Amino acid sequence: MTNSPERPFTTVLFDLDGTISDSAPGILESLTHTFQQVGVPVPDQATLMSFVGPPILDTFRIAMGMDDELTERTLAVYREHYLSHGALDSLMYPGIDVVLHTLHEAGVPISTATSKPETPATYILEHYGLTGDIDIITGASDDEVRSAKADVVEEALRRLRARGFDVSHPVLVGDRLHDVEGAAAHGVPTIFAEWGYGSPAEAQGTIAQAATPLDLLPILLPSA
């Protein structure tokens, strides 16, 4: 696909949590369970909500101040519980399936760029029936070595390029500041998903804002 004024972006990267999926209920329940299991005081609801989206290792190490040993143990408990109980305790945002299908039918390459590990990300997207419209599922590595958003964006672009897709003018759709900053690290602009978990202040530096998923279409496919 060639870039043109009618089709300004050659490929679209999508965040998952807070952009495709309202996954907070399952994440919050799994975090609460995990902190109780490892003997760490459970933060208040607002603090827990701030943990939805950013890399989970950053949450444990930085936000919760855990040392490496406790982080490793906490991560193991969280992974097991989230995959078996929390992953499907979520809802697809209304209209996001239409957006993905419309882009796919228009020939726009799509990859996810999520800080969620690829195993649960794939599980969730398969459950929603969205994998047919997403060319590549890119997320954190299951060992969390690749989890920073900038690293995930870099990997998504690498995979798209390896498949022969045009990544000369990519854009990311996301709802948190770490999406904006991670994309910007590779010169990728961000469209802010206002329906997600981020505050209005986190939209600073984005090129556009969309109130609902369907509002993305005039931005991504202005000639449609």
N, C-alpha and C positions, 0 to 999 in steps of 0.2 A: 504493500500500500504506500502510495506517495503522500507526502505532506502537502496540504493545500489550504487556502483560506476557508474552504468549506469543511475540511476535516483537519483540524489543527493538531491533533495528536496521533502518532503512529502506533502507540501501544498504551494500555491502561493497566496500572497496578492498583490492586484493591487491598486495603487493610481488611481484617476479618472481624475481630471483636469491636463492636460499636459502629461498624460500617456495613458489613453484610449481615452479621448476626447480633442480636441482642442477647449476649451470652452472660451478662452479669449475674443472673440468679445462680447458675451452676458454679461460676467462679467464686462468688462470695460464699456459697455454702461449702465449697471445697476448701477455701482458705480458712474459714472458721473451724471446720473439722480438723484441718492440718495443724493449726496453731494449738488447738486443744490437745491433740495427740502428742505434740512435741513439748508441751508445757510452757508455751509462750502466751502471754496475755493477748486476748483478742482485741484488736483496735475497734474504735467505734465505726458505725456504718459509713460515715463520710470518708474516713480514712481508708476503709476497705474498698470503697468505690474508686478511690484514686489509684488503686493497684490494678484496676481493670484496663488492660491495654499495653502498658509498658512491659518489658521483659521481666518474667517472674524472678529471675536471679537478682535483678536490680532491686526488686521489692524485698527479697530476703536479706540481701547483703547491705543495701544502702538504707532503704526506708525502715527496715526492722533491726538493722545493726547486728546481724548475725555473723559469727565467725565462720570460717570455711567448713568446719566439721558440722556445725549445726545447720548451715545452709544445705549441705549435701543430704543430711538426714531429713530435713524439712522438704526438700525437693522430691525425694523418693516417696514420702507419704503423700504429698500433693499429687504427683503424677498418677499414682495408683488410684487414688480416690476420684480424681477428676475424670480419668478415662473411663472408670467403671460406673460412676454416678453422675458427674456434673456436666460432661461434654454435651449431652443432648438435652440438658435442662436450659434450653434457649429457644429463641424464636427468630425466624428470618424476618428482616424488616420488610414491610409491605412495599412491593414495587421493585425491590432489588433484583428479583428473578427476571422481571421484564427488562430491566436495564442490561443485565448480563446477556440475556438472549438477543436483545436488539443489537448490542455491540458485536456479538458473535456472528449474527446473521449479516451484519455490515462488513464483516471481514476484519474487524479490529482485534488484534491479539490481546489476550488478557492473561495476567498472572496475579496471583495473590502475593502480598508482601506483608506477612503477619509475623509478629513476635511469638505467636503460639507455635509450638513444635509441629512438624509436618504430619505426624501420625494422628493426633486428635483433630488437626485442621482438615485433613483428608476425610476422616471419619464423619465430621460434622457436614462437610460439603456434599459428601455422598448421601448422607441422610436427607439433606434438603433437595437432592436431585439436581445439583448445580454443576457437577463436574463436566457434563457435556458441553457447557458453554464457557468453561475456563480452560485455557490451553495448558497452563502450567500451574501447579500448586507449589508455591515457594513460601517457606516459613522458617522458623528457628529449626536448627538441627535438633534431633531428639536428645542429644547429649548436652544441649544448650550452649555448646561452644560458639555456634553462630546464633545469636539472639538479638544483638543490637539492631535497631531498625536500619541503620546505614548499611550494615553487613547483609541484611536480608534483601534490601533494595539492590545492592550490588549483585547478589546471587541471582535474583529474579532477572535482572537485565542480562547477565551472563547466559542464563538458560534460554532466554528468548532469542538472544543473538545466535546461540548455538543451533537453534531450531530454524534459523534463517529469517526470523522476523525482523522488521525494521524498528529499531529502537532509537532512531535519531531524534524523535520528539516524544518522549514518554511523559506521562503524568501519573501522579498517585492520588487516589481518593482515600482520605483518612480523617479521623476525628480527634486525634490527640496531638499535643505539641511534639512528642517524639516522632510521630509520622512526618510532620513538617520538617523537622530538623534532620531526620534520617534521609529523607528524599533530597533535601537541599545539599547534603554532603556530596551528592553525585549530580548536582545541577538539575534535579528533577523537580518541577513545580508541583504544588499540592492544591487540590480542590478540597475544601473543608466540608465534611459531612456534619451538618448542624444537628441531625437527628441522633448523633452518637453521644458519647460520654464526656466529651471535652467541653470546657467552658469557652465562652466567646473570646476570652483573651488568648486562647490557644490557636485561634484562627489567624493571628498576626503572621504576616509573611506569605499567606496563601494567595493564589491568583484569582480564586472565586470561592463562593460559598453556596451550598445547596441546602435548602430547608428540608427536602424530602428526597428519597432516592430517584424518583421520576424527574426531579428538577435537574438531574445530571445530564439527561439526554440532550437538551438544547445546548449545553456546554460542550459535551463530547462529540455530538453529531449535529452541529448547528444547521446543516443543510437538510436534515431528515424531516 
